[in-house]
Amino acid sequence: MTLRDVQTVWGGSRLVRSRPLVETHHDVIFVPLTEGVDIVQDPRWGLFSRDGRLIEASGYFRGKEHRLVCHNHRTDLDINTLPVAPEEHYIYGGPIIYHFGHFLITSMARLWCLEQAPLTAPLLCHSHGPIPNWFHLPYRGQLWGACGIDQASFSTFDRPTRIRSITIPRVSLEEQNFVHAAYGRMCRRIGDALIGDTPIRDNSRPVYLSKHLMKGGVTKIGNEDEIISVFQDAGIDIIAPETLSFVDQIRLFRERRIIIGTPSSAFHMSAFSARANDIFCLLPNDLLNSNFLLIDKIANNKSRYLFSTKGFEAFSNSEGFSAYSIINSPREVAQELLDRIE
């Protein structure tokens, strides 16, 4: 036996049954993202109290230590020198992040509040560029539309601005730390809305989510083609998720019980599925990002995260991927994974 269950988890995976808290703050300083600077490298942006301290409920945190990602603890701006926002009241929607997976788990994390009531004020967000640009990726408009949100729902400012009053829903998912049940309810409502009355046909054939067409990303197993070859011979369907529409990805997780793959944001789509999926995820080593476990908990997945004791060779920033690995004996590993599924 060469496959082992992953034992080392990077981050926390706490499920919280209660709803997140909602806070209202007055006399707030809105500082936009710095144009041309990646959000995690930008220490300026945020929502700050009139004395310059970051409003904790609005921060972008990560990990069991509740670590502030951008180190934007405070601003030196004087609220009395800033232009005043035109609306009396806003609702904070958080940062809109370009990366698909982070958009799903972080940029959507405050919209759980819409299960209580529809928007009654503009949704103030941090993002680069004007609001119409936020909709250039079709899946965003689909997700927001399923929540009853369109371009007119949003607000932002390209310069520091004084906000008279703002409601801040705390996040329903904090990366590598916790997830609230409310996040799962939100995702399933979105999935139901996007699928609509389209019939779901159960398909018992396992499917492998491949990265063979991807030109860049976070992680990739470089000799995945040998794994794919074994799976194809066994009659497993091979699908590149990025070639499917967002709705078809939801449908895939609703129709297929057994989903196989390597670490990928595509697995986050199980959050929008009304069924519990059996997920088999092959990792190059004994280290799992706990974000996958957070999604499993609200989706009720039965997931197995496995790595091979045959070893691997790691490369940094290769072929467009931050972490690029070549696993040893890939065909043997693939066959053992098949044996586990059967």
LINWO-V517584 format. One line per field, one symbol per residue. ss: DSSP state (~ for helix, > for strand, _ for the rest). phi: phi as a letter, one per 20 degrees, with the letter a starting at -180 (. if undefined). burial: b if it has 9 or more other C-alpha atoms within 8 Angstrom, else e. A space follows every 50 residues. Layout:
# LINWO-V517584
ss = ???
phi = ???
burial = ???
This chain:
# LINWO-V517584
ss = __>>>___>>___>>>_____>>>>>>>>>>_______~~~____>>>>_ __>>_~~~__>>____>>_____>____~~~_>>_____>>>>>>____~ ~~~~~~~___~~~~~______>>>>>____~~~~___~~~~~~~~~____ ~~~>>_____>>>>>>>>>___>>___>>>~~~~~~~~~~~~~~~_____ __>___>>>_______>>>>>__~~~~~~~~~~___>>>_~~~__~~~~~ ~~~~~>_>>>>>__~~~~~~~~_____>>>>>>____>>_~~~~~~~~~_ _>>>>>>>___>>>>>>>__>>>>>>>__~~~~~~~~~~~~_
phi = .decffdedeoebeedfffffccdccldeedffffndfgfddeefqdcff eneffgfefedbnfeleffelefbcefegfeefeffefbcdedneddfgg ffffedfefefgfffeaffdbgeecdaenfggffefegffffffffendc gffebacebgbedfbbedfffebdglbbcegfffffffffgffffmeffd dfceffcdeedfefearecbefdggffggffffenefdcegfeefgffff fgfeedeecdrdgafgfffffeeedeeedddedfbebcffgffffgfeel fddddcceffnbddceldlndfcccdeelffffffffgffff
burial = eebebbeebbbbbebbeebbeebebebbbbbbbbeeeeeeebbbbbbbbb ebbbbeebbebbbbeeebebebebbeeebeebeebeeebbbbbbbbbeee bbbbbbbbbbbbebeeeebeebbbbbbeeebeebbeeeebbbbbbbbebb eebbbbeeebbbbbbbbbbbbbbbbbbbbbbbbbebbbbbbbebbeeeee eeeeebbbbbeeeeeebebbbbbbebbbebbbeeebbbebbeebeebebb bebbbbbbbbbbbeeeebbbbbbebbbbbbbbbbbbbbbbbbbbbbbbbb bbbbbbbbeebbeeeebbeebbbbbbbeebbebbbbbbeeee
